[in-house]
Amino acid sequence: MNPQGIYTLVSYGKSLERQMEAVANNLANVETAGYKGDQPAFQSVFAQTMGVPSMSDEEVFAHHEHLAPYTGVGTFYVSIADMGKNMGQGRLQQTGQQLDLALANPNGFFSINTPQGERFTRGGSFHLNQDKQLVTTEGYLVNGKEGAIIIEGGAVEVSEDGSIIVDGKNTGGLKIVTFPFPDRLQKLGNSLMAPVGEENNARILEDVDLVQGSLEKSNVDSFREMVRMIQANRSYTSMQKALGSADEMNQRAISLAEV
């Protein structure tokens, strides 16, 4: 096999490793409320290695780690075009907890105040801290329309539009936002997200459709992820066998040349 074929196989192996990382992360968050699954997208790239500047991690990989820097030939290799997100609605599960909140509108996000600034999430597993403020599992303040949400009282009712009623008295409302391009949000861990670029700034969501006493489950399909894992493992094994065959062919070619 010529060197270009070997480079293509090696790059494919690297892409499969990244796919396995995405699958592993999805499976680890099957039970994480509001989690949105990772979806890697592959592409085939034709790189003219001689004199081409490195513009991405994939090109660095192709030009410097595994390719001779001055081969003077074009090379096909496989890369991850994008680590996308499945922003589909997860299943709503009743919990009976009055501070567990779920958004039935798939375009809505809770606004959270973190040390790094305002962040957004679909996960609505909230509770009260020692100051009676509504916070996330990590202790970050949940933003209301007029700042932090303080709940002092017994019976708490959260209406479909996000209004909070404590002991029959309206005490404000949750800040629920939406984005022009939800699929472009950057995942930050703990089901938190942030917009990238001014064209994707948050705006108040009018049609909230909030459900109290429920949580939106992860939208990861564990069965599908297991199938993806098996397919990636098989592809990786096939790639290794192909590399082994290529190495054997090259050794034979070298032996014949020596004769």
FENGIBEL-V53286 format. One line per field, one symbol per residue. ss: DSSP state (~ for helix, > for strand, _ for the rest). phi: phi as a letter, one per 40 degrees, with the letter a starting at -180 (. if undefined). burial: b if it has 24 or more other ideal C-beta (glycine too) atoms within 12 Angstrom, else e. Layout:
# FENGIBEL-V53286
ss = ???
phi = ???
burial = ???
This chain:
# FENGIBEL-V53286
ss = __~~~~~~~~~~~~~~~~~~~~~~~~~~_________>>>>>>>>>>>________~~~~~~~~~________>>>>>>>>>>>>______>>>_____>>>>_____>>>>>>__>>>>>___>_>>____>>>_____>>>>__>>_>_____>>>____>>>>__>>>>>>_>>>___~~~_>>>>__>>>___~~~__>>_____>>>_>>>_____~~~~~~~~~~~~~~~~~~~~~~~~~~~~~~~~~~~~~_
phi = .cdcccccccccccccccccccccccccbdbccgcbccbcbcacbbbcccgcccbadccddccbcbbccbcgbcbcabaccaccbcccccccbcbgccbcbbbcccccaccbcbcchcbbaccbcbabcccgccbcdcgccccccbhcbbbbiccbbbcccgcbbbfgbcbhaccbbbbcbdcccccbgfgcbacbgccbccbcccccfcbcgabccdccccccccccccccccccccccccccccccccccccccccc
burial = eeebebbbbbbbbbbbebbbebbebbbebbebbbbbbbbbebeebebebeebeeeeebbebbbeebbeeeeeeebbbbbbeebebbbeebebeeeeebbbbbbbbbbbbbbbbbeeebbbbbbbbbbbeeeebbbbbeebbbbbeeebbebeeeebbbebbbbbebeeeebbbbbbbbbeebbebebeebbbbbbeeeeeebeebeebbbbbebbbbbbbeeeebeebbeebeebbeebeeebeebeeeeeeeeeeeee
